[in-house]
């Protein structure tokens, strides 16, 4: 799912794609700081306990993440729960493994990121 409209490629350099990560995407900033951050999400694996309970379910967790100026992930919080603690925890763990490009010196970005578990 794209969270932002792509902008000029000159905004930030591209990340290298690795097998355990999805292709790079743009995440829109929401705090008035950097408007767009380029990140790679780790591939998300659904916890077995959640899979057994929700075979025919579609669940979404929306997280608020802070990207630090060096591209690392700072604070992660749940903005909207999937109403399943296992799914929410899996989304938080995955978001902490994001690989983001460094931001302009001294700046941080806060963004919303949605993880969807769709088993239909």
N, CA and C atoms as a LAMMPS dump frame, in Angstrom:
ITEM: TIMESTEP
0
ITEM: NUMBER OF ATOMS
360
ITEM: BOX BOUNDS ff ff ff
-5.0000000000000000e+02 5.0000000000000000e+02
-5.0000000000000000e+02 5.0000000000000000e+02
-5.0000000000000000e+02 5.0000000000000000e+02
ITEM: ATOMS id mol type element x y z
1 1 1 N 0.844 -1.175 0
2 1 2 C 0 0 0
3 1 3 C 0.883 1.23 0
4 2 1 N 0.652 2.144 -0.924
5 2 2 C 1.415 3.386 -0.97
6 2 3 C 0.785 4.38 -0.029
7 3 1 N 1.638 5.027 0.756
8 3 2 C 1.142 6.016 1.695
9 3 3 C 1.37 7.438 1.218
10 4 1 N 2.135 7.591 0.144
11 4 2 C 2.427 8.936 -0.327
12 4 3 C 2.606 8.919 -1.837
13 5 1 N 2.377 10.039 -2.46
14 5 2 C 2.618 10.182 -3.88
15 5 3 C 4.118 10.334 -4.094
16 6 1 N 4.703 9.579 -5.033
17 6 2 C 6.144 9.706 -5.261
18 6 3 C 6.519 11.142 -5.625
19 7 1 N 7.69 11.56 -5.204
20 7 2 C 8.201 12.879 -5.549
21 7 3 C 9.497 12.711 -6.319
22 8 1 N 10.119 13.809 -6.649
23 8 2 C 11.344 13.772 -7.429
24 8 3 C 12.379 12.854 -6.784
25 9 1 N 13.075 12.084 -7.609
26 9 2 C 14.059 11.128 -7.118
27 9 3 C 15.224 11.82 -6.42
28 10 1 N 15.347 13.103 -6.576
29 10 2 C 16.45 13.823 -5.961
30 10 3 C 16.231 14.077 -4.474
31 11 1 N 15.029 13.788 -3.951
32 11 2 C 14.743 14.061 -2.542
33 11 3 C 15.691 13.304 -1.626
34 12 1 N 15.787 11.999 -1.801
35 12 2 C 16.678 11.166 -1.005
36 12 3 C 17.191 10.037 -1.879
37 13 1 N 18.408 9.523 -1.614
38 13 2 C 18.934 8.42 -2.418
39 13 3 C 18.164 7.132 -2.141
40 14 1 N 18.259 6.191 -3.066
41 14 2 C 17.547 4.919 -2.935
42 14 3 C 18.257 3.986 -1.958
43 15 1 N 17.458 3.125 -1.319
44 15 2 C 17.988 2.074 -0.45
45 15 3 C 18.258 0.846 -1.307
46 16 1 N 19.207 0.022 -0.89
47 16 2 C 19.459 -1.242 -1.567
48 16 3 C 18.44 -2.271 -1.081
49 17 1 N 17.841 -3.01 -2.007
50 17 2 C 16.858 -4.018 -1.639
51 17 3 C 17.57 -5.309 -1.257
52 18 1 N 17.154 -5.903 -0.144
53 18 2 C 17.703 -7.175 0.289
54 18 3 C 16.568 -8.187 0.336
55 19 1 N 16.86 -9.498 0.311
56 19 2 C 15.807 -10.512 0.235
57 19 3 C 14.795 -10.479 1.378
58 20 1 N 15.201 -10.069 2.575
59 20 2 C 14.279 -10.053 3.704
60 20 3 C 13.483 -8.755 3.815
61 21 1 N 13.623 -7.888 2.83
62 21 2 C 12.932 -6.597 2.855
63 21 3 C 12.114 -6.416 1.582
64 22 1 N 11.026 -5.68 1.706
65 22 2 C 10.184 -5.343 0.561
66 22 3 C 10.825 -4.184 -0.196
67 23 1 N 10.381 -3.919 -1.439
68 23 2 C 10.934 -2.788 -2.185
69 23 3 C 10.742 -1.469 -1.428
70 24 1 N 11.62 -0.532 -1.7
71 24 2 C 11.573 0.781 -1.064
72 24 3 C 10.254 1.48 -1.372
73 25 1 N 9.754 2.247 -0.409
74 25 2 C 8.519 3 -0.583
75 25 3 C 8.655 4.359 0.072
76 26 1 N 7.751 5.239 -0.268
77 26 2 C 7.719 6.569 0.33
78 26 3 C 6.721 6.575 1.478
79 27 1 N 7.105 7.181 2.582
80 27 2 C 6.217 7.338 3.725
81 27 3 C 6.1 8.833 3.982
82 28 1 N 4.884 9.325 4.008
83 28 2 C 4.652 10.758 4.17
84 28 3 C 4.841 11.176 5.619
85 29 1 N 5.579 12.265 5.828
86 29 2 C 5.723 12.847 7.157
87 29 3 C 4.435 13.554 7.558
88 30 1 N 4.148 13.596 8.858
89 30 2 C 2.896 14.216 9.306
90 30 3 C 3.11 15.311 10.343
91 31 1 N 4.357 15.617 10.665
92 31 2 C 4.596 16.55 11.763
93 31 3 C 5.116 17.914 11.319
94 32 1 N 5.072 18.191 10.026
95 32 2 C 5.547 19.479 9.543
96 32 3 C 7.052 19.515 9.309
97 33 1 N 7.744 18.42 9.584
98 33 2 C 9.188 18.333 9.355
99 33 3 C 9.445 17.884 7.925
100 34 1 N 10.238 16.849 7.773
101 34 2 C 10.561 16.307 6.456
102 34 3 C 9.277 15.741 5.842
103 35 1 N 8.909 16.142 4.614
104 35 2 C 7.627 15.736 4.047
105 35 3 C 7.574 14.291 3.563
106 36 1 N 8.726 13.674 3.271
107 36 2 C 8.72 12.348 2.684
108 36 3 C 9.973 11.598 3.1
109 37 1 N 9.805 10.363 3.513
110 37 2 C 10.929 9.523 3.914
111 37 3 C 10.902 8.273 3.054
112 38 1 N 12.077 7.855 2.546
113 38 2 C 12.176 6.636 1.752
114 38 3 C 12.62 5.515 2.694
115 39 1 N 11.857 4.416 2.751
116 39 2 C 12.131 3.313 3.666
117 39 3 C 11.899 1.979 2.981
118 40 1 N 12.497 0.934 3.558
119 40 2 C 12.229 -0.442 3.166
120 40 3 C 11.653 -1.161 4.362
121 41 1 N 10.511 -1.803 4.201
122 41 2 C 9.913 -2.58 5.287
123 41 3 C 10.491 -3.992 5.28
124 42 1 N 10.701 -4.549 6.462
125 42 2 C 11.054 -5.966 6.486
126 42 3 C 9.827 -6.78 6.11
127 43 1 N 10.045 -7.964 5.524
128 43 2 C 8.911 -8.836 5.228
129 43 3 C 8.279 -9.234 6.555
130 44 1 N 6.978 -9.154 6.603
131 44 2 C 6.242 -9.409 7.837
132 44 3 C 5.711 -10.835 7.825
133 45 1 N 5.983 -11.556 8.891
134 45 2 C 5.485 -12.914 9.04
135 45 3 C 4.43 -12.931 10.141
136 46 1 N 3.262 -13.467 9.806
137 46 2 C 2.174 -13.499 10.773
138 46 3 C 2.481 -14.513 11.872
139 47 1 N 2.285 -14.121 13.135
140 47 2 C 2.487 -15.067 14.236
141 47 3 C 1.52 -16.249 14.109
142 48 1 N 2.014 -17.442 14.378
143 48 2 C 1.2 -18.661 14.258
144 48 3 C -0.06 -18.591 15.114
145 49 1 N 0.052 -18.048 16.325
146 49 2 C -1.116 -17.964 17.205
147 49 3 C -2.223 -17.117 16.585
148 50 1 N -1.861 -16.038 15.919
149 50 2 C -2.858 -15.186 15.275
150 50 3 C -3.431 -15.861 14.028
151 51 1 N -2.588 -16.568 13.303
152 51 2 C -3.042 -17.247 12.095
153 51 3 C -4.139 -18.264 12.415
154 52 1 N -3.946 -18.999 13.464
155 52 2 C -4.95 -20.01 13.849
156 52 3 C -6.286 -19.353 14.197
157 53 1 N -6.252 -18.217 14.871
158 53 2 C -7.499 -17.563 15.309
159 53 3 C -8.227 -16.836 14.194
160 54 1 N -7.496 -16.378 13.188
161 54 2 C -8.105 -15.483 12.199
162 54 3 C -7.879 -15.946 10.763
163 55 1 N -8.154 -17.182 10.494
164 55 2 C -7.913 -17.706 9.142
165 55 3 C -8.686 -16.964 8.067
166 56 1 N -9.875 -16.549 8.351
167 56 2 C -10.705 -15.891 7.336
168 56 3 C -10.856 -14.41 7.624
169 57 1 N -9.847 -13.821 8.238
170 57 2 C -9.974 -12.44 8.689
171 57 3 C -9.01 -11.499 7.975
172 58 1 N -9.383 -10.279 7.977
173 58 2 C -8.544 -9.197 7.463
174 58 3 C -8.361 -8.227 8.632
175 59 1 N -7.133 -8.003 9.037
176 59 2 C -6.887 -7.114 10.178
177 59 3 C -5.816 -6.094 9.803
178 60 1 N -5.948 -4.877 10.345
179 60 2 C -5 -3.809 10.044
180 60 3 C -4.556 -3.135 11.329
181 61 1 N -3.242 -2.904 11.422
182 61 2 C -2.657 -2.138 12.516
183 61 3 C -2.02 -0.894 11.906
184 62 1 N -2.335 0.268 12.442
185 62 2 C -1.704 1.503 11.987
186 62 3 C -0.786 1.992 13.094
187 63 1 N 0.476 2.263 12.72
188 63 2 C 1.487 2.684 13.68
189 63 3 C 1.92 4.115 13.412
190 64 1 N 2.328 4.796 14.453
191 64 2 C 2.969 6.107 14.352
192 64 3 C 4.445 5.835 14.618
193 65 1 N 5.288 6.137 13.632
194 65 2 C 6.721 5.88 13.787
195 65 3 C 7.491 7.192 13.686
196 66 1 N 8.596 7.246 14.399
197 66 2 C 9.492 8.397 14.323
198 66 3 C 10.782 7.917 13.667
199 67 1 N 11.153 8.569 12.552
200 67 2 C 12.404 8.272 11.863
201 67 3 C 13.417 9.319 12.295
202 68 1 N 14.534 8.85 12.84
203 68 2 C 15.578 9.748 13.331
204 68 3 C 16.415 10.267 12.163
205 69 1 N 17.222 11.289 12.396
206 69 2 C 17.989 11.915 11.317
207 69 3 C 18.967 10.947 10.645
208 70 1 N 19.436 9.916 11.367
209 70 2 C 20.355 8.951 10.757
210 70 3 C 19.623 7.815 10.047
211 71 1 N 18.289 7.876 9.986
212 71 2 C 17.495 6.861 9.296
213 71 3 C 17.036 5.715 10.186
214 72 1 N 17.473 5.705 11.442
215 72 2 C 17.023 4.662 12.354
216 72 3 C 15.62 4.993 12.853
217 73 1 N 14.969 3.981 13.418
218 73 2 C 13.617 4.155 13.926
219 73 3 C 13.678 4.482 15.404
220 74 1 N 13.01 5.562 15.785
221 74 2 C 12.935 5.961 17.182
222 74 3 C 11.687 5.353 17.808
223 75 1 N 10.831 6.199 18.309
224 75 2 C 9.614 5.742 18.977
225 75 3 C 8.618 5.142 17.985
226 76 1 N 7.976 4.054 18.411
227 76 2 C 6.909 3.423 17.637
228 76 3 C 5.713 3.266 18.567
229 77 1 N 4.543 3.723 18.129
230 77 2 C 3.343 3.555 18.937
231 77 3 C 2.185 3.15 18.032
232 78 1 N 1.181 2.54 18.618
233 78 2 C 0.016 2.093 17.864
234 78 3 C -0.963 3.255 17.758
235 79 1 N -1.229 3.68 16.524
236 79 2 C -2.19 4.758 16.288
237 79 3 C -3.604 4.19 16.195
238 80 1 N -3.731 2.99 15.609
239 80 2 C -5.028 2.314 15.526
240 80 3 C -4.769 0.812 15.597
241 81 1 N -5.32 0.181 16.603
242 81 2 C -5.094 -1.237 16.848
243 81 3 C -5.897 -2.119 15.898
244 82 1 N -5.369 -3.309 15.642
245 82 2 C -6.107 -4.327 14.892
246 82 3 C -7.088 -5.04 15.82
247 83 1 N -7.005 -4.714 17.104
248 83 2 C -7.783 -5.341 18.168
249 83 3 C -7.323 -6.767 18.439
250 84 1 N -6.094 -7.081 18.008
251 84 2 C -5.466 -8.354 18.331
252 84 3 C -4.045 -8.04 18.801
253 85 1 N -3.756 -8.334 20.054
254 85 2 C -2.451 -7.99 20.624
255 85 3 C -1.291 -8.633 19.87
256 86 1 N -1.441 -9.882 19.423
257 86 2 C -0.361 -10.556 18.694
258 86 3 C -0.065 -9.851 17.374
259 87 1 N -1.112 -9.473 16.65
260 87 2 C -0.912 -8.78 15.374
261 87 3 C -0.289 -7.402 15.59
262 88 1 N -0.76 -6.687 16.593
263 88 2 C -0.191 -5.373 16.89
264 88 3 C 1.286 -5.487 17.253
265 89 1 N 1.624 -6.452 18.103
266 89 2 C 3.033 -6.634 18.486
267 89 3 C 3.902 -7.001 17.282
268 90 1 N 3.382 -7.837 16.381
269 90 2 C 4.141 -8.21 15.184
270 90 3 C 4.397 -6.99 14.302
271 91 1 N 3.412 -6.119 14.166
272 91 2 C 3.58 -4.905 13.356
273 91 3 C 4.607 -3.967 13.99
274 92 1 N 4.561 -3.814 15.313
275 92 2 C 5.538 -2.957 16.011
276 92 3 C 6.945 -3.52 15.823
277 93 1 N 7.11 -4.836 16.004
278 93 2 C 8.443 -5.454 15.82
279 93 3 C 8.956 -5.223 14.409
280 94 1 N 8.084 -5.417 13.415
281 94 2 C 8.503 -5.238 12.022
282 94 3 C 8.882 -3.788 11.737
283 95 1 N 8.134 -2.843 12.275
284 95 2 C 8.429 -1.432 12.002
285 95 3 C 9.764 -1.008 12.604
286 96 1 N 10.151 -1.629 13.71
287 96 2 C 11.437 -1.288 14.328
288 96 3 C 12.613 -1.758 13.48
289 97 1 N 12.351 -2.636 12.505
290 97 2 C 13.403 -3.113 11.609
291 97 3 C 13.413 -2.366 10.279
292 98 1 N 12.61 -1.294 10.167
293 98 2 C 12.625 -0.494 8.939
294 98 3 C 14.034 -0.016 8.628
295 99 1 N 14.343 0.076 7.349
296 99 2 C 15.6 0.663 6.896
297 99 3 C 15.244 1.941 6.157
298 100 1 N 15.574 3.079 6.724
299 100 2 C 15.241 4.367 6.105
300 100 3 C 16.516 5.116 5.745
301 101 1 N 16.413 5.946 4.742
302 101 2 C 17.531 6.802 4.364
303 101 3 C 17.732 7.879 5.419
304 102 1 N 18.974 8.342 5.595
305 102 2 C 19.201 9.471 6.507
306 102 3 C 18.408 10.691 6.046
307 103 1 N 18.014 11.496 7.009
308 103 2 C 17.271 12.724 6.734
309 103 3 C 18.235 13.901 6.759
310 104 1 N 17.771 15.066 6.292
311 104 2 C 18.635 16.248 6.395
312 104 3 C 19.105 16.436 7.841
313 105 1 N 20.299 16.908 8.005
314 105 2 C 20.974 16.997 9.299
315 105 3 C 20.079 17.542 10.413
316 106 1 N 19.982 16.752 11.475
317 106 2 C 19.269 17.173 12.665
318 106 3 C 17.757 17.048 12.598
319 107 1 N 17.21 16.625 11.469
320 107 2 C 15.759 16.54 11.351
321 107 3 C 15.264 15.135 11.644
322 108 1 N 14.03 15.041 12.106
323 108 2 C 13.354 13.768 12.286
324 108 3 C 12.024 13.85 11.541
325 109 1 N 11.389 12.711 11.362
326 109 2 C 10.085 12.68 10.703
327 109 3 C 9.182 11.736 11.466
328 110 1 N 7.939 12.131 11.635
329 110 2 C 6.926 11.268 12.22
330 110 3 C 5.993 10.875 11.087
331 111 1 N 5.684 9.585 10.985
332 111 2 C 4.849 9.102 9.889
333 111 3 C 3.886 8.036 10.387
334 112 1 N 2.791 7.873 9.662
335 112 2 C 1.866 6.775 9.935
336 112 3 C 2.167 5.661 8.949
337 113 1 N 2.193 4.431 9.429
338 113 2 C 2.446 3.27 8.58
339 113 3 C 1.393 2.219 8.925
340 114 1 N 0.821 1.615 7.905
341 114 2 C -0.225 0.618 8.103
342 114 3 C 0.286 -0.76 7.706
343 115 1 N 0.08 -1.722 8.569
344 115 2 C 0.348 -3.128 8.251
345 115 3 C -0.996 -3.829 8.166
346 116 1 N -1.205 -4.571 7.066
347 116 2 C -2.46 -5.296 6.88
348 116 3 C -2.181 -6.783 6.818
349 117 1 N -2.916 -7.52 7.611
350 117 2 C -2.88 -8.979 7.58
351 117 3 C -4.149 -9.401 6.86
352 118 1 N -4.04 -9.912 5.653
353 118 2 C -5.211 -10.285 4.865
354 118 3 C -5.097 -11.746 4.491
355 119 1 N -5.944 -12.552 5.076
356 119 2 C -5.85 -13.994 4.879
357 119 3 C -6.958 -14.56 4.009
358 120 1 N -7.726 -13.713 3.382
359 120 2 C -8.83 -14.231 2.557
360 120 3 C -8.327 -14.696 1.228
